[in-house]
Amino acid sequence: MTVRLTTAQALIAFLARQYTERDGQRQRLIGATWGIFGHGNVAGIGQALLECGGSTNAQYSGHKGTKGTKGTKGAEDTKGAEDAKGTKAAQGSGSAMPFLQGRNEQAMVHAAVGYARQSGRLSAHAVTTSIGPGATNLVTGAALATVNHLPVLLLPGDTFATRPADPVLQQLEVPYAGDVSVNDCLRPVSRYFDRITRPEALIPAALQAVRTLTDPVSTGAVTLALPQDVQAEAYDWPEEFLAERVWHVRRPAPDPDELDRAVRAVRAARRPLLVAGGGVRHSAAEQALAAFAEATGIPVATTQAGKGALRHDHPSDVGGIGHTGTATADELAREADLVIGVGTRWTDFSTASATLFPDPATRFVNLNVTGFDAHKQAALPLVADARTGLEALAAALGTQGTHGHRVDPGYRRAYTAAKARWEARVDAAFATPDPGAAPTQTQVLGLLDALVTEDDVLINAAGSLPGDLHQLWRARSPRQYHVEYGYSCMGYEIPAAIGVQLAAPGRPVWALVGDGTYLMNPTEIVTAVQERLPVKLVVLDNHGYASIGGLSASVGGERFGTDYRHRDPDGAFTGDPLPVDLAANAASLGMRALRARTVAELRAALAEARAADHPVCVHVALAPPSARPAVPAPGSVSGPPPAQAWWDVPVAETATRPAAVEAREVYDRRRATRHRRL
């Protein structure tokens, strides 16, 4: 039997009936579709969403079509789901596709990514756009999703497949290739890409798209480019294509030989360190990690994506690792003889640009669901799901018995004492001795730390906040710490908070941004207001790109072009601060805006925001640099901690300005300590 639908209608009906299942829990794969309509999708996907209940909660039903064929019933024929031959309606319950209205295409992808991450990659969103600018605006969001291995389905409109009139509005003409459109920009940032030039081509393409979205190894952005004429073209679709389908998310077990080699490496180690990455959280392996750490006593450091895999007060948790890591974790890394990476990609921030593990004899074991990542750092690979692999490793080490493998008690006492010293540094950074003073950035985090519970979610992606959060934040639950640092995309936070709030309706969700990030992408505030989502936005206003300004100063750039100031008579940006009122801007978009100029005002504003049942912006006027604590001397416990490890940002090899010359000398000394593992 077949169902006569347009290509767009068939795609939406197909997506509405796809489910994932893991560990006996089933959920809908595509929870909603985001969209901004233009001429390239309004009559195709837009009409299909309307048919499928995107705004009216209507559902597909059927009517008696040609022999062996079903069509869409009219509203007056919705009763009587079977015809004289016993043919069923096209689809009953469960076929509605919720629709979410966005304001910026990139932001819609960020919201979808936030939703997918909070949903443990088991549920995702689709994003539909028109052709041309709407489609190319997807590229940044797609790159972010693919870099972070987070599923999102992109449905950009495309130019006519039948080419009745070339060029059409917003078409890119390429003289050497007639089959190229701007959507080809999405190829390198998609884990699967297809252009649907015939209705029947949708069947294999849609199945491959969903396979990719649900595969822990391959997942990321998936793009189905939809020519606008094909979207509206009708076809007789097989019933099997539109039937409910459950995709089981695999938990592959480790190869016995790889497991044996990993066990022997762990048993031989005297100073092992485990580094937990985002794969631990994607696998829901937090309990397995905690059990492994408790049984073995091996300390656990975390990457940005892995932070929160253990609670901050777990005895084995030693905090973040790498350039933005804690002194405890980074010192353990420098002295480790074995490093066990679990679900990590080993980026330059985690390895301090290949300087954090200086001993050539240090060995690596990488437990990762992807062979590509498992072989990094010349490691012994253990290719498996993080939870399954940790459980297998624990069992092989005999951790349940009285004679199971454990680290030396002296090693555990040493890192426990080092952790306590670091916690004193955190307390000092969070301290607010003067309630009437303008707050510093770390004091903002300290006030949040005192307010939130394990239910709250904090979202950030760019600026200096990721470093402070990685070093200082005390994560209380697995999904509380949501820092996107794979692509570190300015403008991610506000739309991602919307996605997280949609995935976790009862949890307080905070988006932490600087003024530079806010100005990049504030438009989805309107969406939060429209959907009545009580997201909490904290804007840290320091009148410029403060993070990159600090980096500029350290590499000889002298903060050039990083302050938000009027030009002086010489043309430099050294005049008065710009008269920009971001609190008023947020209020103009529909948010309730609270202003905080002092520590006391900030404490009250944060509490009010957390209790609110509507979107709230807390605007914080940060202390100017001259009023902030100086970088502490070694051994001091006052002020915010400096970076505990290096990050490679190349400095000009030839320059005449003294700042750049001096910075290059420092750079040459640091890069000489790099060690490439072969």
C-alpha positions as CSV (number, residue, x, y, z in Angstrom):
1,M,0.0,0.0,0.0
2,T,1.1,3.6,-0.7
3,V,0.3,7.0,0.6
4,R,0.2,10.0,-1.8
5,L,1.9,13.0,-0.3
6,T,4.3,15.7,-1.3
7,T,8.0,15.1,-0.7
8,A,7.9,17.6,2.2
9,Q,4.8,16.0,3.7
10,A,6.4,12.6,3.5
11,L,9.6,13.8,5.1
12,I,7.8,15.4,8.1
13,A,5.5,12.3,8.5
14,F,8.6,10.1,8.4
15,L,10.5,12.1,11.0
16,A,7.5,12.2,13.3
17,R,7.6,8.4,13.6
18,Q,11.3,7.9,14.3
19,Y,12.4,6.8,17.8
20,T,15.6,6.0,19.6
21,E,16.0,3.4,22.3
22,R,18.9,2.8,24.7
23,D,18.9,0.8,27.9
24,G,15.2,0.1,27.5
25,Q,14.2,3.8,27.3
26,R,12.5,5.0,24.2
27,Q,12.1,8.6,23.1
28,R,11.1,10.4,19.9
29,L,14.1,11.2,17.8
30,I,13.0,14.6,16.3
31,G,11.3,16.4,19.1
32,A,10.5,19.5,17.1
33,T,11.3,21.5,13.9
34,W,12.7,25.0,14.0
35,G,12.0,27.2,11.1
36,I,12.2,30.6,9.3
37,F,10.2,30.6,6.1
38,G,11.1,32.1,2.8
39,H,10.1,31.3,-0.8
40,G,12.4,28.2,-0.7
41,N,10.5,26.3,2.0
42,V,7.2,28.0,2.8
43,A,5.1,26.1,0.2
44,G,7.0,22.8,0.9
45,I,8.2,22.1,4.4
46,G,6.1,25.0,5.8
47,Q,2.9,23.5,4.3
48,A,3.9,20.0,5.4
49,L,4.4,21.2,9.0
50,L,0.9,22.7,9.0
51,E,-0.6,19.5,7.6
52,C,1.3,17.5,10.3
53,G,0.1,19.6,13.2
54,G,3.0,22.0,13.5
55,S,0.7,24.8,14.7
56,T,-2.8,23.3,14.9
57,N,-2.1,19.9,16.4
58,A,-3.8,18.4,13.4
59,Q,-2.7,14.9,12.3
60,Y,-2.5,13.0,9.1
61,S,-5.5,10.9,8.3
62,G,-6.4,9.2,5.1
63,H,-9.0,9.0,2.3
64,K,-9.8,6.4,-0.3
65,G,-7.5,7.1,-3.2
66,T,-6.7,5.0,-6.3
67,K,-6.5,1.3,-5.9
68,G,-4.0,0.4,-3.3
69,T,-3.2,4.1,-2.6
70,K,-4.1,6.4,0.4
71,G,-4.2,10.1,0.4
72,T,-4.8,12.9,2.9
73,K,-8.3,13.1,4.2
74,G,-10.2,16.4,4.2
75,A,-11.3,17.7,7.6
76,E,-14.9,16.5,7.0
77,D,-13.7,12.9,6.4
78,T,-11.6,12.4,9.5
79,K,-13.9,9.8,11.0
80,G,-14.1,6.2,9.6
81,A,-10.4,5.3,9.3
82,E,-11.1,2.3,7.1
83,D,-12.5,2.0,3.7
84,A,-14.6,-0.8,2.3
85,K,-11.5,-2.9,1.7
86,G,-10.2,-2.5,5.3
87,T,-7.6,0.1,4.4
88,K,-6.3,2.1,7.4
89,A,-5.8,5.8,7.7
90,A,-2.4,7.2,6.7
91,Q,-1.4,7.9,10.3
92,G,-3.1,8.4,13.6
93,S,-1.7,9.3,16.9
94,G,1.8,10.5,17.4
95,S,2.3,12.1,13.9
96,A,2.2,15.8,15.0
97,M,5.4,17.7,14.5
98,P,5.9,20.6,16.9
99,F,7.1,23.8,15.3
100,L,9.4,26.5,16.8
101,Q,9.8,29.9,15.3
102,G,13.3,31.2,15.2
103,R,14.8,34.7,14.4
104,N,18.2,33.7,13.1
105,E,19.2,30.6,11.2
106,Q,22.5,30.1,13.0
107,A,20.7,30.6,16.4
108,M,18.1,27.9,15.5
109,V,20.9,25.4,15.0
110,H,22.5,26.4,18.4
111,A,19.1,25.9,20.1
112,A,18.8,22.5,18.5
113,V,22.3,21.6,19.6
114,G,21.5,22.7,23.2
115,Y,18.4,20.5,23.1
116,A,20.4,17.5,21.8
117,R,23.2,17.8,24.4
118,Q,20.7,18.1,27.3
119,S,18.8,15.1,25.9
120,G,21.9,12.9,25.9
121,R,22.0,12.8,22.1
122,L,18.9,10.5,22.1
123,S,16.6,13.2,20.8
124,A,17.3,16.1,18.4
125,H,15.6,18.9,16.5
126,A,15.3,19.6,12.8
127,V,15.9,23.1,11.3
128,T,14.3,24.3,8.1
129,T,15.4,27.4,6.1
130,S,14.8,29.0,2.7
131,I,17.4,29.0,0.0
132,G,20.3,31.4,-0.3
133,P,21.2,33.4,2.8
134,G,19.0,31.3,5.1
135,A,20.9,28.2,4.0
136,T,24.4,29.6,4.4
137,N,23.5,31.0,7.8
138,L,23.4,27.4,8.9
139,V,27.1,26.7,8.3
140,T,28.5,28.0,11.7
141,G,25.9,26.1,13.7
142,A,26.5,22.9,11.6
143,A,30.2,23.1,12.3
144,L,29.6,23.5,16.0
145,A,27.3,20.4,16.0
146,T,29.7,18.3,14.0
147,V,32.8,19.3,16.1
148,N,30.9,18.4,19.3
149,H,29.4,15.2,17.9
150,L,25.9,16.4,18.6
151,P,23.0,15.5,16.3
152,V,20.9,18.1,14.4
153,L,19.0,17.7,11.1
154,L,19.3,20.6,8.7
155,L,16.7,21.0,5.9
156,P,17.7,23.9,3.8
157,G,15.7,24.8,0.7
158,D,17.5,24.5,-2.6
159,T,17.2,25.9,-6.1
160,F,14.9,24.2,-8.6
161,A,15.9,20.6,-9.5
162,T,14.0,20.9,-12.8
163,R,15.7,24.3,-13.7
164,P,12.7,25.9,-15.4
165,A,14.4,29.3,-15.2
166,D,18.0,29.8,-14.3
167,P,19.0,31.7,-12.3
168,V,16.2,31.9,-9.8
169,L,16.1,34.3,-6.9
170,Q,19.1,33.9,-4.5
171,Q,20.8,31.2,-6.8
172,L,24.6,31.1,-6.9
173,E,25.7,30.5,-10.5
174,V,29.0,28.6,-10.9
175,P,30.2,28.6,-14.6
176,Y,32.1,25.3,-14.3
177,A,29.4,23.3,-12.5
178,G,25.6,23.4,-13.0
179,D,24.9,21.2,-10.0
180,V,26.5,23.4,-7.3
181,S,24.4,25.6,-5.0
182,V,25.3,27.5,-1.8
183,N,24.2,24.4,0.1
184,D,27.4,22.7,-0.9
185,C,29.0,24.9,1.8
186,L,27.4,22.5,4.3
187,R,29.2,19.4,2.9
188,P,32.4,19.7,5.0
189,V,30.6,20.5,8.2
190,S,28.0,17.7,7.9
191,R,28.4,14.1,8.8
192,Y,26.0,13.2,6.1
193,F,24.8,15.3,3.1
194,D,22.4,14.6,0.3
195,R,20.4,16.7,-2.2
196,I,17.0,15.3,-2.9
197,T,16.5,15.9,-6.7
198,R,13.7,13.4,-7.0
199,P,10.9,12.5,-4.6
200,E,11.8,8.8,-4.5
201,A,15.4,9.6,-3.6
202,L,14.1,10.8,-0.2
203,I,13.6,7.2,1.0
204,P,17.3,6.0,1.1
205,A,18.5,9.5,2.0
206,A,16.1,9.9,5.0
207,L,17.1,6.5,6.3
208,Q,20.8,7.3,6.0
209,A,20.2,10.6,7.7
210,V,18.5,9.0,10.7
211,R,21.2,6.3,10.8
212,T,23.8,9.0,11.1
213,L,21.9,11.0,13.7
214,T,21.6,8.0,16.0
215,D,25.0,6.5,15.5
216,P,27.3,7.4,18.5
217,V,30.4,7.3,16.2
218,S,29.0,9.3,13.3
219,T,26.6,11.7,14.8
220,G,26.7,15.4,14.1
221,A,25.0,17.8,11.6
222,V,23.1,16.0,8.9
223,T,21.9,17.9,5.9
224,L,19.2,17.1,3.4
225,A,19.1,19.9,0.8
226,L,15.6,20.2,-0.6
227,P,15.0,21.8,-4.0
228,Q,11.9,23.9,-3.7
229,D,10.1,22.2,-6.6
230,V,10.8,18.7,-5.3
231,Q,9.4,19.7,-1.9
232,A,6.0,20.3,-3.4
233,E,6.0,17.4,-5.8
234,A,3.6,14.5,-5.0
235,Y,4.6,10.8,-4.9
236,D,3.1,7.5,-3.9
237,W,5.0,6.6,-0.8
238,P,5.3,3.0,0.5
239,E,3.5,2.5,3.9
240,E,6.7,0.9,5.3
241,F,8.6,4.1,4.8
242,L,6.1,6.0,7.0
243,A,5.7,3.4,9.7
244,E,7.1,3.8,13.2
245,R,10.7,2.8,13.4
246,V,12.9,2.4,16.5
247,W,16.7,3.0,16.2
248,H,18.6,1.2,18.9
249,V,21.6,3.2,20.1
250,R,24.5,0.7,20.4
251,R,26.8,0.2,23.3
252,P,29.7,-1.6,21.7
253,A,31.9,-3.7,24.0
254,P,35.7,-3.7,23.9
255,D,37.8,-6.2,21.9
256,P,39.2,-8.8,24.4
257,D,42.8,-8.3,23.2
258,E,42.6,-4.5,23.5
259,L,41.0,-4.9,26.9
260,D,43.8,-7.2,28.1
261,R,46.5,-4.8,27.0
262,A,44.7,-1.9,28.7
263,V,44.4,-3.9,32.0
264,R,48.1,-4.8,31.9
265,A,49.0,-1.1,31.4
266,V,46.8,0.0,34.3
267,R,48.2,-2.7,36.6
268,A,51.8,-1.6,35.8
269,A,51.2,2.1,36.5
270,R,52.2,3.8,39.7
271,R,50.9,7.3,39.0
272,P,47.9,6.8,36.7
273,L,45.5,9.7,35.8
274,L,42.1,9.3,34.2
275,V,40.9,12.1,31.9
276,A,37.1,12.1,31.4
277,G,35.8,13.8,28.2
278,G,32.4,14.5,26.8
279,G,32.0,10.8,25.8
280,V,31.4,9.9,29.4
281,R,28.4,12.2,29.5
282,H,27.1,11.2,26.1
283,S,27.2,7.6,27.2
284,A,25.6,8.3,30.6
285,A,28.6,6.6,32.1
286,E,28.9,8.8,35.2
287,Q,28.0,6.1,37.6
288,A,30.4,3.6,36.0
289,L,33.1,6.3,36.2
290,A,32.4,7.0,39.9
291,A,32.5,3.3,40.7
292,F,35.7,2.8,38.8
293,A,37.4,5.8,40.6
294,E,36.1,4.7,44.0
295,A,37.4,1.1,43.5
296,T,40.8,2.0,42.1
297,G,41.6,5.4,43.7
298,I,42.7,6.7,40.3
299,P,42.3,10.5,40.2
300,V,39.9,11.9,37.6
301,A,40.5,15.1,35.7
302,T,38.0,16.5,33.2
303,T,38.0,18.3,29.9
304,Q,35.5,21.1,29.2
305,A,33.1,18.6,27.7
306,G,33.6,16.1,30.5
307,K,33.3,18.4,33.5
308,G,30.5,17.3,35.8
309,A,31.1,13.6,35.0
310,L,32.0,13.4,38.7
311,R,30.6,15.7,41.4
312,H,33.1,18.3,42.5
313,D,33.2,16.8,46.0
314,H,33.9,13.3,44.8
315,P,37.2,12.2,46.5
316,S,38.7,11.3,43.1
317,D,37.7,14.5,41.2
318,V,40.7,16.8,40.7
319,G,39.0,19.3,38.4
320,G,39.7,20.5,34.9
321,I,42.8,19.7,33.0
322,G,45.0,21.6,30.5
323,H,45.4,25.3,29.8
324,T,42.2,26.1,31.8
325,G,42.7,23.3,34.3
326,T,43.4,23.2,38.0
327,A,46.9,23.1,39.5
328,T,46.1,19.7,41.0
329,A,45.1,18.1,37.7
330,D,47.9,19.7,35.7
331,E,50.6,18.6,38.2
332,L,49.2,15.1,38.2
333,A,49.4,15.1,34.4
334,R,53.0,16.2,34.4
335,E,54.0,13.4,36.7
336,A,51.7,10.6,35.4
337,D,53.2,7.4,34.0
338,L,49.8,6.4,32.5
339,V,47.0,8.5,31.2
340,I,43.6,6.9,30.7
341,G,41.5,9.0,28.3
342,V,37.8,8.2,28.4
343,G,35.6,9.8,25.7
344,T,38.0,12.7,24.9
345,R,39.3,14.1,21.6
346,W,42.5,15.4,23.2
347,T,42.3,19.0,21.9
348,D,45.1,21.5,22.4
349,F,43.5,23.0,25.5
350,S,43.4,19.6,27.2
351,T,47.1,18.8,26.3
352,A,48.3,22.4,26.8
353,S,49.4,22.3,23.2
354,A,51.3,19.1,23.7
355,T,53.3,20.4,26.7
356,L,51.3,18.9,29.6
357,F,52.8,15.4,29.5
358,P,56.5,16.0,29.2
359,D,57.8,12.5,30.0
360,P,58.3,10.6,26.8
361,A,57.8,7.4,28.8
362,T,54.2,8.4,29.7
363,R,51.8,5.9,28.1
364,F,48.2,6.5,27.1
365,V,45.1,4.2,27.0
366,N,42.2,5.7,25.2
367,L,38.7,4.4,25.7
368,N,36.6,5.8,23.0
369,V,33.6,4.8,20.9
370,T,35.5,6.1,17.7
371,G,38.7,4.5,16.5
372,F,39.8,7.8,15.2
373,D,40.0,9.3,18.7
374,A,41.1,6.1,20.4
375,H,44.4,6.1,18.6
376,K,45.4,9.6,19.4
377,Q,48.5,10.3,21.6
378,A,50.0,7.0,20.2
379,A,47.7,5.3,22.7
380,L,46.7,1.7,23.4
381,P,43.2,1.9,21.9
382,L,40.2,0.5,23.7
383,V,37.4,1.1,21.2
384,A,34.1,0.8,23.0
385,D,31.2,2.7,24.5
386,A,32.4,4.6,27.6
387,R,30.1,2.9,30.1
388,T,30.5,-0.5,28.7
389,G,34.3,-0.1,28.5
390,L,34.6,1.3,32.0
391,E,32.5,-1.6,33.4
392,A,34.6,-4.1,31.5
393,L,37.9,-2.5,32.6
394,A,36.7,-2.5,36.2
395,A,35.7,-6.2,36.0
396,A,39.0,-7.2,34.4
397,L,40.9,-5.3,37.1
398,G,39.0,-7.2,39.8
399,T,37.8,-4.1,41.5
400,Q,34.9,-5.9,43.2
401,G,37.2,-8.2,45.2
402,T,39.4,-7.5,48.3
403,H,42.5,-7.9,46.1
404,G,41.5,-5.7,43.3
405,H,43.8,-3.1,41.8
406,R,44.2,0.1,43.7
407,V,46.7,3.0,43.6
408,D,49.2,3.4,46.4
409,P,47.6,5.1,49.4
410,G,50.4,7.7,49.5
411,Y,49.5,8.8,45.9
412,R,45.9,9.2,46.9
413,R,46.8,11.2,50.0
414,A,49.0,13.5,48.0
415,Y,46.4,14.4,45.4
416,T,43.7,14.8,48.1
417,A,45.9,17.3,49.9
418,A,46.6,19.2,46.6
419,K,42.9,19.3,45.9
420,A,42.2,20.8,49.3
421,R,44.8,23.6,48.6
422,W,43.1,24.3,45.3
423,E,39.7,24.5,46.9
424,A,41.2,27.3,49.2
425,R,42.1,29.2,46.0
426,V,38.6,28.8,44.7
427,D,37.2,30.1,48.0
428,A,39.5,33.1,47.7
429,A,38.4,33.8,44.1
430,F,34.8,33.6,45.1
431,A,35.1,35.8,48.2
432,T,33.1,39.1,48.3
433,P,34.5,41.1,51.2
434,D,33.0,44.4,50.1
435,P,29.3,44.1,49.3
436,G,29.3,47.7,48.0
437,A,32.0,47.1,45.4
438,A,31.6,46.4,41.7
439,P,31.9,42.6,41.3
440,T,34.6,40.8,39.4
441,Q,33.9,38.0,37.0
442,T,35.0,35.3,39.5
443,Q,32.8,36.9,42.2
444,V,29.8,36.6,39.9
445,L,30.6,32.9,39.7
446,G,31.0,32.7,43.4
447,L,27.5,34.3,44.0
448,L,26.0,31.8,41.5
449,D,27.9,29.0,43.3
450,A,26.2,30.0,46.6
451,L,22.8,30.1,45.0
452,V,22.3,27.2,42.7
453,T,21.5,23.5,43.4
454,E,22.2,20.4,41.4
455,D,19.1,21.2,39.3
456,D,20.6,24.4,37.7
457,V,22.3,24.3,34.3
458,L,25.0,26.9,33.3
459,I,25.7,27.5,29.7
460,N,28.7,29.3,28.2
461,A,30.9,29.0,25.1
462,A,33.4,31.8,24.6
463,G,35.4,34.6,26.2
464,S,37.3,34.3,29.5
465,L,34.3,32.6,31.2
466,P,35.1,29.1,30.0
467,G,38.5,29.3,31.6
468,D,37.2,30.5,34.9
469,L,34.4,28.0,34.9
470,H,36.7,25.1,34.1
471,Q,39.0,26.0,36.9
472,L,36.6,27.1,39.5
473,W,33.0,25.9,39.0
474,R,31.8,23.2,41.5
475,A,29.7,21.0,39.3
476,R,26.9,19.3,41.3
477,S,25.3,17.1,38.7
478,P,26.2,15.5,35.3
479,R,24.3,18.0,33.1
480,Q,24.8,21.2,35.2
481,Y,28.0,22.3,33.4
482,H,27.2,23.0,29.7
483,V,30.2,24.8,28.2
484,E,30.6,24.4,24.4
485,Y,34.3,24.5,23.9
486,G,34.8,22.4,20.9
487,Y,33.9,25.2,18.5
488,S,33.8,27.9,21.3
489,C,31.2,29.9,19.3
490,M,30.2,33.4,20.4
491,G,26.5,33.6,20.2
492,Y,25.8,30.0,21.2
493,E,24.6,30.6,24.8
494,I,21.2,32.4,24.5
495,P,19.7,30.0,21.9
496,A,21.3,27.0,23.5
497,A,19.6,28.0,26.8
498,I,16.3,27.8,25.0
499,G,17.1,24.4,23.7
500,V,18.1,23.2,27.1
501,Q,15.0,24.7,28.7
502,L,12.9,22.8,26.1
503,A,14.6,19.6,27.0
504,A,14.5,20.2,30.8
505,P,11.4,22.2,31.5
506,G,11.7,22.2,35.3
507,R,15.3,23.2,35.7
508,P,16.7,26.7,36.1
509,V,18.8,27.4,33.0
510,W,21.4,30.2,33.0
511,A,23.1,31.6,29.9
512,L,26.3,33.5,30.9
513,V,27.7,35.9,28.3
514,G,30.0,38.8,28.0
515,D,28.9,42.0,26.2
516,G,30.7,40.9,23.1
517,T,28.9,37.6,22.9
518,Y,25.5,39.3,23.6
519,L,26.0,41.7,20.7
520,M,26.7,38.7,18.4
521,N,23.4,37.0,18.8
522,P,20.6,38.4,21.1
523,T,17.7,37.7,18.7
524,E,16.4,34.5,20.3
525,I,15.5,36.4,23.4
526,V,12.3,37.1,21.4
527,T,11.8,33.3,21.1
528,A,12.2,32.8,24.8
529,V,9.6,35.4,25.4
530,Q,7.3,33.9,22.8
531,E,7.6,30.4,24.3
532,R,7.4,31.7,27.9
533,L,10.6,30.0,28.7
534,P,12.1,31.2,32.1
535,V,15.7,31.3,30.9
536,K,18.1,33.4,33.0
537,L,20.5,35.6,31.1
538,V,23.5,37.0,32.9
539,V,25.4,39.7,30.9
540,L,28.9,40.5,32.1
541,D,29.6,44.0,30.7
542,N,33.2,44.9,30.5
543,H,33.0,47.2,27.4
544,G,34.8,45.1,24.9
545,Y,36.3,41.8,24.0
546,A,38.0,41.4,27.3
547,S,39.2,37.8,26.9
548,I,40.8,38.3,23.5
549,G,42.2,41.7,24.8
550,G,44.0,39.8,27.5
551,L,45.3,37.3,25.0
552,S,46.3,40.1,22.7
553,A,48.4,41.7,25.5
554,S,50.1,38.4,26.2
555,V,51.2,37.9,22.6
556,G,52.4,41.4,21.8
557,G,49.1,42.7,20.3
558,E,48.7,45.4,23.0
559,R,44.9,44.9,23.1
560,F,44.6,46.4,19.7
561,G,41.0,46.6,18.5
562,T,39.4,44.9,21.5
563,D,37.8,47.7,23.5
564,Y,34.4,49.2,22.9
565,R,35.4,52.9,22.9
566,H,35.0,56.0,20.8
567,R,37.9,56.8,18.5
568,D,40.3,59.4,19.7
569,P,41.6,62.2,17.5
570,D,44.5,59.9,16.4
571,G,42.0,57.2,15.2
572,A,42.6,54.7,18.0
573,F,39.8,53.2,20.1
574,T,40.9,54.9,23.3
575,G,38.1,57.4,23.9
576,D,35.2,57.1,26.2
577,P,33.2,53.9,26.5
578,L,30.4,53.5,24.0
579,P,27.0,54.6,25.4
580,V,25.5,51.2,24.8
581,D,22.8,50.0,27.2
582,L,22.5,46.2,26.9
583,A,20.0,45.9,29.8
584,A,17.6,48.3,27.9
585,N,18.2,46.3,24.7
586,A,17.2,43.0,26.5
587,A,14.1,44.8,27.9
588,S,13.2,46.0,24.5
589,L,13.1,42.4,23.3
590,G,10.7,41.4,26.0
591,M,12.9,40.3,28.9
592,R,12.6,41.6,32.4
593,A,16.0,43.4,33.0
594,L,17.7,43.7,36.4
595,R,20.7,45.9,36.8
596,A,23.5,45.1,39.3
597,R,26.3,47.5,40.0
598,T,27.5,46.1,43.3
599,V,28.0,42.8,44.9
600,A,24.9,43.3,47.1
601,E,22.7,44.2,44.1
602,L,24.0,41.3,42.1
603,R,23.2,38.8,44.9
604,A,19.6,40.1,45.1
605,A,19.2,40.1,41.3
606,L,20.4,36.6,40.8
607,A,18.0,35.3,43.5
608,E,15.1,37.1,41.9
609,A,16.0,35.8,38.4
610,R,16.2,32.2,39.7
611,A,12.8,32.4,41.2
612,A,11.2,34.0,38.1
613,D,8.8,32.1,35.9
614,H,9.6,34.3,32.9
615,P,12.7,35.2,31.0
616,V,15.0,37.5,33.0
617,C,18.2,39.4,32.2
618,V,20.7,40.3,34.9
619,H,23.0,43.0,33.6
620,V,26.3,43.1,35.6
621,A,28.6,46.1,35.4
622,L,32.0,44.4,36.1
623,A,34.7,46.1,38.0
624,P,37.1,47.9,35.7
625,P,40.6,46.3,35.3
626,S,42.2,48.8,37.6
627,A,39.9,47.7,40.4
628,R,40.4,44.0,40.0
629,P,42.8,41.9,42.0
630,A,46.2,41.7,40.5
631,V,47.5,38.3,39.3
632,P,48.7,36.6,42.5
633,A,52.3,35.7,43.1
634,P,53.2,32.0,43.2
635,G,52.0,30.5,46.4
636,S,49.4,33.2,47.1
637,V,45.8,32.3,47.7
638,S,44.2,35.6,46.9
639,G,42.5,36.6,43.7
640,P,41.7,34.6,40.6
641,P,44.2,31.8,39.7
642,P,46.3,32.3,36.6
643,A,46.5,29.7,33.9
644,Q,48.2,26.6,35.1
645,A,49.5,25.4,31.7
646,W,50.4,26.9,28.3
647,W,48.4,27.4,25.1
648,D,50.1,27.8,21.8
649,V,49.1,31.0,20.1
650,P,52.0,31.9,17.6
651,V,53.6,35.3,18.1
652,A,55.1,37.4,15.3
653,E,58.6,36.1,14.5
654,T,59.8,39.6,13.4
655,A,58.5,42.8,14.9
656,T,59.7,46.3,15.9
657,R,57.4,47.0,18.8
658,P,58.9,45.9,22.2
659,A,55.8,44.1,23.4
660,A,55.8,41.7,20.4
661,V,59.6,41.2,20.6
662,E,59.4,40.2,24.3
663,A,56.3,38.0,23.7
664,R,58.2,36.1,21.0
665,E,61.0,35.4,23.4
666,V,58.6,33.8,25.9
667,Y,56.9,31.9,23.1
668,D,60.1,30.4,21.8
669,R,60.9,29.1,25.3
670,R,57.4,27.6,25.8
671,R,57.2,25.9,22.4
672,A,60.5,24.2,23.0
673,T,58.8,22.1,25.7
674,R,56.3,20.5,23.3
675,H,56.5,16.7,22.9
676,R,54.9,15.0,19.9
677,R,53.9,11.4,20.6
678,L,54.7,9.0,17.8
